[in-house]
């Protein structure tokens, strides 16, 4: 089973799904599918932020080491 490269990231795909589920919804509290989609979206956003911070911190350490 080969990995397929997506034209859009997981985050944008999840954002679209959440927005799609929200349209026509009166009460989003009771919808478990929507809740799980939101949780997955938050998880992917958190992962992206962590990776960005890790890259930023390692880059600054490399610059300081070269001086």
N, C-alpha and C positions, 0 to 999 in steps of 0.2 A: 504494500500500500504506500504509494509515493505521496509526498506532500505536494499540494498544489499551491502555487503562489497566488494570493488573492489580489485583485486590483484595488481593493479597499481594505483598510485595517480592521481588526476585530472591533476596535473602539467605535469606529464610524458605523459599522454594521449594527452593533448593539444600540447605538444612539438612534438609528433609523427604526429599529424594531420597537424600542421603547416609545418613540414618538408615534409610531403606527398604532401601538396598543392603547396609547393615551387618547387618541382621537375617538370620540364617541363614547368615552367612559365617563360616568358620573362619579362613581366611587372607586378610586384606585386602591383603597385600603384592603378590600376583600379579595382582590385578584392576585392569586398566588403566582401565576405565570409572570405577571408584570413585576411582581416583587422580586422573583428570582432573576429576571432580566436586569433589573436595576442593580441587584447585588453583583451580577457578573460584570456589568459596566463599571461599577465602582472598583471592582477588583482589577480590571484591566487598566483603569486610569491610575490606580495606585502603583501597579507594576511599572507603568511608563514613567511616572514621576520618580520612582526609586532608581530606575536605570539611568535617567537623566542626571540625577544627583550623583550617582556613583561615577558616571563619566566626567562630570564637572569636577568632582573632588580629585579624581585620579589625574586629570589634566593639570590641575594646579600644582599637584605634588611633583609631576614630571618637570614642569617649568622651574620650580624651586630647586630641584635636584641638578638641573643643568647649569644654574648660575654659579 
